[in-house]
Amino acid sequence: MDQQEFESGLQRDGFAAAVRVERAVGYSLAEHQHPFDARAFILEGEITLTVAGVATTYRPGDVFRLAAGTEHLESAGPAGVVYLSGRREAASS
């Protein structure tokens, strides 16, 4: 997948337009959740997300997806990370 395909997929799937996010070396965020679905495309560096005790590292060209309400931790790699991120409001029940 490339950046254009990623952004087209966001639009097709009802996500807001992608925004560029940059996280510096040493960035980390304790366990938290979002009230929206998130999808991101890694441009530079790497980020590790830990969900239910399982850590997964994403690198350039990778896409990660998190459903609204998913508890997770985040940490940037040794060179930081730059990614495009899209959000979609969670469906109401």
Backbone bond lengths (Angstrom), bond angles and torsions (degrees), N, CA, C in turn:
res aa  C-N    CA-C-N  psi(-1)  N-CA   C-N-CA  omega(-1)  CA-C   N-CA-C  phi
1 M - - - 1.450 - - 1.525 108.22 -
2 D 1.333 115.76 141.36 1.460 119.53 174.78 1.530 108.95 -113.85
3 Q 1.324 116.03 178.46 1.466 120.98 -175.46 1.527 111.96 -60.14
4 Q 1.314 117.60 -41.64 1.468 120.78 -179.23 1.528 110.93 -63.65
5 E 1.326 116.66 -43.30 1.466 120.16 178.09 1.530 110.55 -63.09
6 F 1.326 116.08 -40.72 1.461 120.54 178.55 1.524 110.47 -59.57
7 E 1.330 116.58 -50.48 1.463 120.41 -177.75 1.527 111.84 -65.53
8 S 1.327 117.99 -36.63 1.469 120.97 176.07 1.525 110.44 -63.69
9 G 1.336 115.96 -40.23 1.464 120.63 178.51 1.516 112.49 -64.15
10 L 1.341 116.47 -38.20 1.468 119.43 176.44 1.518 110.11 -58.83
11 Q 1.323 115.52 -49.66 1.467 120.23 -178.23 1.529 110.59 -61.56
12 R 1.319 116.58 -45.91 1.465 121.56 -178.88 1.529 111.42 -59.98
13 D 1.339 116.40 -37.05 1.458 120.89 -174.58 1.527 114.21 -94.40
14 G 1.342 117.24 10.46 1.462 120.74 174.18 1.512 116.02 83.06
15 F 1.329 117.69 19.68 1.463 121.39 176.95 1.525 110.11 -86.88
16 A 1.330 116.02 155.02 1.463 121.51 172.83 1.529 108.23 -67.73
17 A 1.325 116.04 161.48 1.464 120.83 177.91 1.525 110.12 -56.33
18 A 1.317 115.58 145.70 1.468 121.13 -178.53 1.520 111.52 -66.92
19 V 1.323 115.15 144.12 1.466 121.60 172.56 1.528 107.53 -119.41
20 R 1.320 115.36 148.53 1.468 121.17 179.50 1.529 108.73 -84.84
21 V 1.326 116.18 130.08 1.462 122.57 -179.79 1.527 107.85 -121.75
22 E 1.335 116.05 131.82 1.467 121.44 177.09 1.520 108.32 -122.22
23 R 1.323 115.93 128.35 1.465 121.93 177.63 1.528 107.99 -121.53
24 A 1.318 116.26 129.53 1.464 122.09 -176.36 1.524 112.08 -76.00
25 V 1.320 114.35 165.08 1.465 121.29 172.63 1.529 108.00 -53.28
26 G 1.308 116.92 136.25 1.458 120.91 178.76 1.521 114.35 89.42
27 Y 1.345 117.47 -5.90 1.465 120.19 179.11 1.524 109.72 -64.64
28 S 1.316 115.74 133.52 1.461 120.64 170.94 1.518 108.13 -153.23
29 L 1.298 115.01 153.23 1.452 121.29 -179.14 1.518 107.44 -135.62
30 A 1.332 115.85 127.39 1.462 121.52 179.70 1.528 109.94 -63.03
31 E 1.310 115.28 171.52 1.459 120.20 -177.40 1.523 110.72 -54.51
32 H 1.331 114.74 132.97 1.460 122.06 -178.85 1.526 108.02 -159.30
33 Q 1.308 115.86 178.37 1.461 121.75 176.44 1.516 108.85 -144.19
34 H 1.324 116.02 165.49 1.461 121.77 178.57 1.528 109.42 -120.16
35 P 1.341 117.48 149.45 1.462 120.37 177.83 1.532 111.99 -85.57
36 F 1.321 117.56 20.12 1.468 123.07 -178.26 1.526 108.75 -142.90
37 D 1.330 115.93 157.89 1.459 121.10 171.34 1.521 107.45 -74.77
38 A 1.317 117.21 140.51 1.466 121.43 179.40 1.524 109.47 -123.97
39 R 1.324 114.34 143.63 1.463 120.95 174.61 1.520 106.64 -140.82
40 A 1.326 117.71 134.25 1.463 120.56 -177.12 1.522 111.21 -138.56
41 F 1.332 114.63 148.40 1.462 124.26 179.33 1.521 107.60 -118.47
42 I 1.320 117.17 119.75 1.464 121.41 -175.90 1.528 109.94 -78.53
43 L 1.348 115.13 127.03 1.464 121.61 178.92 1.526 112.05 -98.85
44 E 1.341 116.85 -44.23 1.468 122.18 -176.92 1.525 109.21 -144.81
45 G 1.323 116.35 152.60 1.460 120.73 175.71 1.515 111.86 71.91
46 E 1.335 115.41 -150.42 1.460 119.71 179.24 1.521 109.98 -155.25
47 I 1.327 114.20 157.55 1.458 121.51 176.48 1.519 107.65 -138.43
48 T 1.321 115.47 142.80 1.458 121.02 176.20 1.520 108.19 -112.59
49 L 1.323 115.42 127.13 1.462 122.40 174.70 1.520 107.42 -110.60
50 T 1.318 115.94 135.98 1.456 120.97 177.29 1.520 107.94 -116.01
51 V 1.332 114.98 119.65 1.462 122.48 -179.33 1.526 107.34 -126.49
52 A 1.331 116.65 125.71 1.471 122.17 179.44 1.529 111.14 52.77
53 G 1.340 116.11 39.21 1.455 121.22 176.75 1.520 115.51 80.45
54 V 1.329 117.56 -0.11 1.466 121.42 -179.38 1.524 109.17 -107.03
55 A 1.339 116.13 119.17 1.466 121.85 -179.57 1.525 109.84 -92.80
56 T 1.339 115.99 131.74 1.460 122.23 176.87 1.516 108.06 -128.64
57 T 1.334 116.34 130.41 1.458 121.41 179.79 1.521 109.56 -102.11
58 Y 1.329 115.41 132.86 1.464 123.07 -179.22 1.517 108.99 -113.33
59 R 1.346 115.31 137.30 1.467 122.77 -176.35 1.528 109.48 -126.61
60 P 1.337 117.81 173.89 1.466 120.24 -176.99 1.534 112.98 -47.83
61 G 1.342 114.03 131.03 1.458 121.43 -178.44 1.512 113.92 92.97
62 D 1.336 117.65 -14.93 1.465 121.25 178.56 1.524 110.24 -82.15
63 V 1.325 114.83 155.20 1.464 122.36 176.09 1.521 107.78 -123.20
64 F 1.341 116.16 135.53 1.462 118.05 170.39 1.514 109.29 -118.16
65 R 1.324 114.22 150.57 1.461 122.52 -179.10 1.523 108.16 -130.51
66 L 1.320 115.44 135.83 1.459 121.10 175.36 1.523 108.23 -132.59
67 A 1.312 116.26 125.16 1.458 120.19 175.73 1.525 109.31 -74.68
68 A 1.316 116.17 150.68 1.465 121.20 176.92 1.527 109.21 -51.67
69 G 1.333 115.68 138.11 1.455 120.82 177.11 1.519 115.54 84.40
70 T 1.332 118.23 -1.23 1.465 120.90 -179.94 1.527 110.25 -75.49
71 E 1.326 116.69 117.30 1.470 121.06 176.83 1.525 108.09 -69.44
72 H 1.336 116.69 132.56 1.463 120.45 -179.79 1.519 111.53 -157.67
73 L 1.333 115.63 159.68 1.459 123.59 172.22 1.522 106.75 -112.57
74 E 1.343 116.98 153.71 1.463 122.20 178.53 1.521 109.26 -130.43
75 S 1.332 116.48 142.87 1.468 120.13 170.69 1.524 109.35 -151.31
76 A 1.339 114.94 133.83 1.461 121.41 179.20 1.519 109.54 -77.32
77 G 1.327 115.80 153.72 1.457 121.90 178.68 1.522 112.41 -76.00
78 P 1.335 116.60 -175.34 1.463 121.92 -175.13 1.525 114.51 -65.03
79 A 1.327 118.00 -15.17 1.472 121.19 177.20 1.526 110.54 -113.98
80 G 1.346 117.42 13.82 1.456 120.65 -174.60 1.521 109.53 77.47
81 V 1.334 115.83 -165.84 1.466 120.52 -179.97 1.524 109.33 -153.33
82 V 1.320 115.31 146.40 1.466 122.93 172.87 1.523 105.82 -130.17
83 Y 1.339 116.05 129.44 1.460 118.60 179.52 1.519 110.93 -147.56
84 L 1.327 115.07 161.55 1.455 122.04 171.81 1.513 106.56 -97.50
85 S 1.328 116.31 135.20 1.453 120.57 -176.10 1.520 110.65 -128.76
86 G 1.327 115.64 134.92 1.459 121.59 175.06 1.517 109.69 -121.01
87 R 1.333 115.06 148.88 1.465 121.29 179.25 1.522 109.79 -123.64
88 R 1.331 114.54 147.35 1.463 120.83 173.88 1.517 106.80 -135.68
89 E 1.309 115.71 127.25 1.463 119.55 179.07 1.517 109.68 -58.76
90 A 1.319 115.53 138.51 1.463 121.01 -179.85 1.522 109.53 -67.01
91 A 1.310 115.47 144.75 1.465 120.55 178.10 1.521 109.54 -66.34
92 S 1.327 116.72 139.14 1.473 119.77 177.06 1.511 109.34 -80.60
93 S 1.334 113.56 149.40 1.466 116.81 179.81 1.490 111.29 -98.86
